[in-house]
Amino acid sequence: MTSSFANWLFDQVDREDEVGDLAREFEDDEGFPDDGDRAVYEAYFDEFDVDTQAVFERAWEEFELGDAEDLGYAGLDEDDSVE
């Protein structure tokens, strides 16, 4: 599991999509939060245009999904349980 959203995002720099673009844009930004919950990053991206905010939202969803997959929760139905 990736330790923080920042670590996860910067691992995406080689992607050829908008999440990769976001990672490259903020990779060298000294003001970018090293860690924190979603509210920390939402507050950070609140200073940017709506398009950048939308890409952040997509990236955060992927980050959370990755954590769920790492923990074994992805793809479970309501009736499924993790043992």
N, C-alpha and C positions, 0 to 999 in steps of 0.2 A: 504494500500500500504506500502511495506517495504521501509524504509527511505534510505537505501544505499545497494549497492552490497555486501559489507562486512556483513551487518546484514542479508541479504538474504542468502548469502553463509553459514554463520555459523548456520543458522536455518536448514541447510541440513545435519548436522553431523550424523543424524541417518539413512540416506539413505544408502542402500547397493549397490551402484553403483559408477562409477568414480567421479561423482560430490560430493558424500558423502566422498569419499577418499580425494578429493581436500580440502574439508571443514576441515576434521580432520587434514590434513597435515599442514594447515596454520592457524588453530584456535589459536594457542599460539604464532604465529610469531609476535613479537613486531614491526617488520618493515612493516607488511601488512597494506596498506592504509585503514583508517577508512571510507573514503568517496572519491568521485571524479567521474569524467565521465569515459567513456570507455578508453580514452587515458591514464589516470592515471594508470588503471589496466593493460593495454597492456604494458606500460613501465615497470611496476613491473614484469610481467610475462615474459618479453623479456629476463630476466636473466636466465630463466629456459629452460629445454629441450623442444623439439617440442611436445612431448606427453603431457606434463603439459600445454603447451600453447593451445593445441587442446582441452583439458578438460576445460580450462578457457573459450575458445570460446563457447563451448557447454553450460557451466554454464551461461555465459553472455546472450546468446540467450534465455535461460529459464527465467532468471531474467527479461529481457525486455518483454517477452511474458506475464509473470505474471503481470507486470505493465500495459500492454495493457488490459489484462482481468480485472484487478482492475478498470480501467477507462471505461470499457464497449466497447472497440474497437475490441476485439478478435472476429474472425469469420465473420467480415463484408465483404461483396462483394464490388466491386468498386462502384456499384450503390447505396449501402446502405449509410445512414448517421446517425450520432448520434445527437439526439435532446436533 
